[in-house]
Amino acid sequence: MGLRKHFIGAAALLALATAMPFATQTAKAQGLPVEPGVFKLAISPWLGYGMWYIAQEKGFFKANGLEGVELTNFVEDKDMGAAVAAGQVDGDNESIQQLLAKVQAGIPIKGVLLLDASTKADAILVNSEIKTVADLKGKQVAFERGSTSDLLLNYVLQKNGMTIDDVNVLPMPAASAGTAIISGTVPAAVTYEPYISAAIGADKNIKVLAEAGEAPGLISDVLSVPEETLKKKPGQVQAMLKSWDQALEYYRAHTEEGRAIIAKGVGAEPADLATAFDGVSYYSVSESQKALNGVFKSDTYPGIVKAAIAAKLIDKDIAYGAAIDPTVAHSK
């Protein structure tokens, strides 16, 4: 599923932080002129970032005054983190947890737009002997450490008064976790699409115990922008937000074509991504603003931070305002 499923540790990012100068927040003026030059956007092969491919294909970047947008693909998060810290890109697409790790490491960057959230694309699968979360106590649970599966499991356990110490962790890649529950090796596994659908299809006794959509935004991605970019290129940032919105509007009106464009962008066949597409929801700019100023801020974010600490993805609390700036889109 690509880079979004794995997180570079905050400690590893700390050495990169000094490469990026601190900058102040962007101005919030209406009708900002678009600065000259190419906007360099770090991206990875995950369909959640798909509106950028549509925007490029349909000419929305140019229509919004951008000279050009360079989509730079990264396979490893450490490489993306290094590019951000070195000022080699103007923005990047990443999970909330990846953003938190950068902020903890001292990299001046803000999440300015919720891009997508997993609803059914990440889940805890169980066999027939597990009826409730409490039944996981003392049981083996297969999942990939340092991934969104790690975050989801810790979040669900905490919500039910448990911790990761209450289960027997069996670390393995997400694909292997799906195979393990199908074979009966483990009674529970945390994984994501397409492995969820494959497991349920292989054994009717395998059920979903919990999924990411039960906490909207728990497994989500953001457009993160270095504060230097917010200071020097606020017009370009606004043009990017407008382009995302137009691409999403096009996608919602022409979903089949939109999925084909995205699949091509991530190097896959549309049919192979069908279940993943169905398990993900995209945010428009207005929908993102509503969430970032509402339930995501009040309910989801504190849970993400707590679960990320439990999963050792970060090691301390990070204030909402240190990581998220929902005001950037106000000047759109």
C-alpha positions in Angstrom: 0.0 0.0 0.0 3.0 2.2 0.0 4.9 4.5 2.2 2.0 5.7 4.3 1.9 2.4 6.2 5.3 2.9 7.8 6.8 5.5 10.0 10.3 6.7 10.5 11.1 7.2 14.1 11.3 10.7 15.6 14.8 10.1 16.8 16.0 9.4 13.3 14.4 12.6 12.1 16.1 14.7 14.8 19.4 14.8 12.9 17.5 16.1 9.9 15.8 19.0 11.6 18.7 21.3 11.7 18.8 21.3 7.9 15.6 23.3 7.7 15.4 26.9 8.8 12.6 28.1 11.0 10.0 30.3 9.3 6.9 32.2 10.4 3.4 31.4 9.5 2.0 32.5 6.1 -0.2 35.6 5.7 -3.9 35.0 5.6 -4.8 37.4 2.8 -7.5 36.9 0.3 -6.6 36.6 -3.4 -2.9 35.9 -3.0 -0.9 36.1 -6.1 0.8 32.9 -7.2 4.5 33.1 -6.9 6.6 32.1 -10.0 8.4 28.8 -10.1 7.6 25.1 -9.8 6.0 23.7 -6.6 7.8 20.5 -5.6 5.5 18.0 -3.9 6.8 14.8 -2.3 4.5 11.9 -2.8 4.4 8.2 -2.5 2.4 5.5 -4.3 -0.7 5.6 -2.1 -4.2 6.2 -3.6 -5.1 8.6 -0.8 -2.9 11.2 -2.6 -4.7 10.5 -5.9 -6.2 13.9 -6.4 -2.8 15.3 -7.3 -2.6 12.9 -10.2 -6.0 14.0 -11.4 -5.1 17.7 -11.0 -2.0 17.1 -13.1 -3.8 15.1 -15.8 -6.7 17.6 -16.1 -4.6 20.8 -16.1 -6.0 22.1 -12.8 -2.5 23.2 -11.6 -2.0 25.4 -14.6 -5.6 26.7 -14.4 -4.9 27.9 -10.9 -1.8 29.9 -11.9 1.0 27.4 -11.1 3.9 27.4 -13.5 4.3 23.7 -12.8 4.0 21.0 -10.1 6.7 18.4 -9.8 5.5 15.2 -8.1 8.5 13.5 -6.7 8.0 9.9 -5.7 9.6 8.5 -2.5 9.6 4.8 -1.6 11.2 5.2 1.9 9.9 7.7 4.5 13.4 8.4 5.7 14.2 9.7 2.2 11.1 11.9 2.2 12.0 13.2 5.7 15.5 14.1 4.5 14.1 15.9 1.5 11.7 17.9 3.6 14.4 18.8 6.2 16.8 19.8 3.5 14.3 22.1 1.9 14.3 20.1 -1.3 10.5 20.0 -1.5 7.7 22.6 -0.9 5.3 20.1 0.6 4.7 16.5 1.3 1.9 14.0 1.6 2.1 11.8 4.8 0.1 10.2 7.5 -0.7 12.1 10.7 1.8 10.0 12.5 4.6 10.8 10.1 3.9 14.5 10.6 4.0 14.1 14.4 7.4 12.4 14.2 8.7 15.3 12.1 7.3 17.9 14.6 8.8 16.0 17.5 12.2 16.1 15.8 12.0 19.9 15.5 11.3 20.2 11.8 9.1 23.3 11.3 6.2 22.0 9.3 2.4 22.1 9.5 -0.4 19.8 8.4 -2.7 22.2 6.5 -5.2 19.9 4.7 -6.7 16.5 5.5 -6.5 14.6 2.3 -8.0 11.2 3.0 -9.0 8.9 5.8 -9.3 5.1 6.0 -12.9 4.0 6.9 -12.8 0.3 6.1 -9.3 -0.1 4.6 -7.7 -0.8 8.0 -9.2 -3.3 10.4 -8.8 -5.8 13.2 -9.8 -9.3 12.0 -10.7 -12.1 14.3 -11.9 -15.7 14.2 -15.1 -17.1 15.7 -13.6 -17.4 19.2 -13.2 -13.7 19.6 -16.4 -11.8 20.2 -15.3 -8.6 21.8 -12.1 -6.6 22.2 -11.8 -7.9 25.8 -11.5 -11.4 24.3 -8.2 -10.4 22.8 -6.6 -10.6 26.3 -3.8 -13.2 26.3 -4.4 -14.0 22.6 -1.9 -13.8 19.8 -2.4 -10.8 17.5 -0.5 -10.6 14.2 0.3 -7.2 12.9 3.2 -5.0 11.5 5.0 -3.0 14.0 5.4 0.7 13.3 2.5 0.7 10.8 -1.0 2.0 10.7 -2.0 -1.5 12.0 0.1 -0.8 15.1 -1.7 2.5 15.7 -5.2 1.1 15.1 -4.6 -1.8 17.6 -3.3 0.5 20.3 -6.1 2.9 19.8 -8.8 0.2 20.0 -7.2 -1.4 23.1 -7.0 1.9 24.9 -10.6 2.7 24.1 -11.5 -0.6 25.8 -9.4 -0.1 28.9 -6.5 -2.4 27.7 -2.9 -1.9 26.6 -0.7 -3.7 24.1 0.7 -5.7 27.1 -2.6 -7.4 27.4 -2.1 -9.3 24.1 0.6 -11.5 22.7 2.2 -9.6 19.9 3.3 -11.5 16.8 5.1 -9.1 14.5 4.9 -9.7 10.8 4.1 -7.8 7.5 0.5 -6.9 6.8 0.2 -9.4 4.0 1.5 -12.2 6.3 -0.9 -11.2 9.1 -3.8 -11.7 6.7 -2.4 -15.1 5.7 -1.9 -16.0 9.4 -5.5 -15.6 10.3 -6.7 -17.5 7.2 -4.5 -20.4 8.1 -5.6 -20.4 11.7 -2.1 -19.6 13.0 -3.5 -16.7 15.0 -7.0 -15.8 16.3 -6.6 -12.1 15.4 -4.7 -10.0 12.9 -4.5 -6.3 12.1 -4.1 -5.5 8.4 -5.4 -3.4 5.6 -6.8 -3.8 2.1 -6.5 -5.8 -0.1 -5.7 -8.3 2.7 -8.9 -7.7 4.6 -11.1 -8.6 1.7 -8.9 -11.6 0.9 -9.1 -13.0 4.4 -12.9 -12.5 4.7 -13.4 -14.1 1.3 -11.3 -17.1 2.2 -13.0 -17.9 5.5 -16.6 -17.0 6.4 -15.7 -17.3 10.1 -13.3 -14.4 9.9 -15.0 -11.2 11.0 -14.1 -7.5 11.4 -13.8 -6.7 15.1 -13.0 -3.0 14.7 -12.1 -0.8 11.8 -10.5 2.7 11.3 -13.8 4.3 10.4 -15.1 3.9 14.0 -12.8 6.9 14.8 -13.0 9.2 11.8 -9.6 10.4 10.8 -7.7 8.0 13.0 -5.9 6.6 10.0 -5.6 9.7 7.8 -3.2 11.6 5.6 -2.4 15.3 5.4 -0.7 17.7 3.1 2.1 19.0 5.2 3.9 22.2 4.2 7.2 23.5 5.7 6.9 26.8 7.4 9.5 28.2 5.0 7.1 27.4 2.1 4.2 29.0 3.9 6.2 32.1 4.3 7.7 32.4 0.9 5.1 30.8 -1.3 1.7 31.3 0.2 0.1 31.9 -3.2 1.4 28.6 -4.5 0.1 26.8 -1.4 -3.4 28.3 -2.0 -3.3 27.3 -5.7 -2.4 23.7 -4.6 -5.5 23.6 -2.3 -7.7 24.9 -5.1 -6.3 22.3 -7.4 -7.0 19.5 -4.9 -10.6 20.8 -4.6 -11.2 20.9 -8.3 -9.6 17.4 -8.8 -11.9 16.0 -6.0 -15.0 17.6 -7.6 -14.0 16.0 -10.9 -13.4 12.6 -9.2 -16.8 12.6 -7.6 -18.4 13.4 -10.9 -16.3 10.9 -12.9 -15.3 8.3 -10.4 -14.4 5.5 -12.8 -12.1 7.7 -14.9 -10.7 9.3 -11.7 -9.8 5.9 -10.3 -8.1 4.9 -13.5 -6.0 8.1 -13.4 -5.0 7.4 -9.8 -4.3 3.8 -10.4 -1.9 4.7 -13.3 -0.3 7.2 -11.0 0.5 4.7 -8.3 1.4 2.0 -10.8 -1.5 -0.4 -10.3 -4.6 -1.7 -12.1 -7.9 -0.1 -11.1 -9.5 -3.5 -10.4 -6.7 -4.3 -7.9 -7.4 -1.2 -5.9 -11.2 -1.4 -5.9 -11.5 -2.5 -2.2 -9.0 0.0 -1.1 -10.8 2.8 -2.9 -14.0 1.7 -1.3 -12.4 1.8 2.1 -11.1 5.4 1.9 -12.8 8.7 1.9 -11.4 12.0 0.5 -11.7 15.4 2.0 -12.5 18.6 0.2 -11.0 21.8 1.6 -14.2 22.8 3.3 -14.7 19.2 4.7 -11.1 19.3 6.0 -11.6 22.7 7.6 -14.8 21.5 9.4 -13.0 18.4 10.7 -9.8 20.2 11.7 -11.7 22.8 13.6 -14.2 20.2 15.0 -14.3 16.5 15.9 -10.8 15.8 14.6 -9.3 18.4 16.9 -11.4 17.6 20.0 -11.7 13.8 19.8 -9.6 12.2 17.1 -6.2 14.0 17.5 -5.8 13.3 21.2 -6.5 9.6 20.6 -4.0 9.5 17.7 -1.3 11.0 19.9 -2.0 8.7 22.8 -2.0 5.6 20.5 1.1 6.8 18.7 2.9 7.1 22.0 1.8 3.6 23.1 3.0 2.2 19.7 6.3 4.0 20.3 5.9 6.0 17.0 6.5 9.2 19.1 7.6 9.5 22.7 5.8 12.6 24.0 2.6 14.6 23.7 2.5 17.1 20.8 0.1 20.0 21.1 -2.4 20.3 18.3 -1.3 23.7 17.2 2.3 22.5 16.9 1.4 20.1 14.2 -1.8 21.4 12.6 -2.6 24.8 11.1 -6.3 24.8 10.0 -6.1 28.5 9.2 -4.0 28.2 6.0 -6.9 27.2 3.9 -9.0 30.3 5.0 -7.4 32.4 2.4 -8.3 29.9 -0.4 
